[in-house]
Amino acid sequence: MDKLMDTPWFIKILALLLAVLLYSSVPHAGKDVYVPGEQTSETIKDIPVKIYYDTENLVVTGVPYTVDVDLKGPITHIQSAKALRNFEVYVDLTNAKIGRQKVNLKVKDLSDKLQASIKPNSVYVTIQEKIAKEFKVEAEYNPGQIEDGYAAGTPAVEPKRVKITGAKSEIDRITYVKAVIEEKEKLKETTTKTARIQVLDKDLNKLDVTVEPETVKVTLPIKETAKTVPINIVRKGSPPSGVTIESIDLDTAEAVITGDEDILKNTESVRVEMDVSKINDNTTLDLPVIISNGISKVTPQMVKATVKVSKQAETTVSGVPLKIKGLGPNLKADITDPANKVINLIVNGPSTALSGLRPEDFNAYVDLSSLPEGNHEVNIHIDGPPNVNYKPDKSTAKITITNNA
């Protein structure tokens, strides 16, 4: 060892180490110099509070989650406590009784060279019996989440019941145990969601309880609401002069409507509207299907309407023979006016019905039933086709009845 100390290299290394130690002990600009034994104080904020109590059978309320702690003592110890936070603030309720009481907050695991002051240093706590009870879960959803034209059924919850644990006073306040479906998009098909349990009192305030499980699965059945109804044709206006609407036929007679169930119950039909005042000839029109308020959808939206019309015309059928009916026995009748024993008919009706009309299509006659001998003026009767209107150019005829004996 003596030989080593006598070597030049050993002396050089020792001198270098001493120089380094001397340099490190000299204060440098911008750095604090800690003098051993210097006293100071500092507040450490938000220190968690630990509670010691019978967690299986009791519930404690009133203890703050965190407190601030003022420390006094050597600066090195304070800095260490601040950095490590290796001490504990606690409330010892292991022997406390049920009810409301004032308790002191304490500190442990703190250096004995430090003095601690807790803010607040005491609090009022309430100790209650912990109870557990099962409750049925009610599913809840916002009807506004359902797409128009769809309806939601009764939601199913799995599991149907949950276990709720808490102070007896909180358990007694439970009014609603809900699983709320929260969905941003509109729903139009059956969906299953995971929903968190909400435990509320009668005023919808959340209660401080523990729920097991915390979430449930909610299945919300959704179906489209639809109904098949007839399509009615509503005519607007009157046909132009000389035009008769013979028929209006739709390419489909029924429509499928979608909407709220209550609206569907009271909806028996939909309609199309047609302005017949502008129809002069046979035509086909595309018409929109009109729905009432509350109906969100109709299929089809458009239908084709085929319109058949007939145009009115007038013609004269000449030379219709005038016949005699109802003449009594042994009597003879002679038509004196019209002398030629024929009449002319003025006929009105669809042009298609007027074409081809002949005198033989009409039966003109006078009824002489119960008439005695002598001269008489009697009404002329006409029978003819049902689809036209007609009238004779003469409404009466003059007849002479004689005895044929």
Secondary structure as UniProt FT lines:
FT   HELIX           2..5
FT   HELIX           8..24
FT   TURN            29..30
FT   TURN            36..37
FT   STRAND          39..52
FT   TURN            55..57
FT   STRAND          58..61
FT   STRAND          66..74
FT   HELIX           75..84
FT   STRAND          88..92
FT   TURN            94..95
FT   STRAND          99..104
FT   STRAND          106..108
FT   TURN            112..113
FT   STRAND          115..119
FT   STRAND          122..136
FT   STRAND          138..140
FT   HELIX           143..145
FT   TURN            148..149
FT   STRAND          150..152
FT   STRAND          156..158
FT   STRAND          161..167
FT   HELIX           168..173
FT   STRAND          176..180
FT   STRAND          191..200
FT   TURN            202..203
FT   STRAND          210..212
FT   STRAND          215..220
FT   STRAND          222..224
FT   STRAND          226..236
FT   TURN            241..242
FT   STRAND          243..250
FT   STRAND          254..259
FT   HELIX           261..265
FT   STRAND          270..275
FT   HELIX           276..278
FT   STRAND          283..288
FT   TURN            293..294
FT   STRAND          295..299
FT   STRAND          302..325
FT   TURN            329..330
FT   STRAND          331..337
FT   TURN            339..340
FT   STRAND          342..350
FT   HELIX           351..354
FT   TURN            355..356
FT   HELIX           359..361
FT   STRAND          363..367
FT   TURN            369..370
FT   STRAND          374..379
FT   STRAND          381..383
FT   TURN            386..387
FT   STRAND          389..392
FT   STRAND          396..403
//
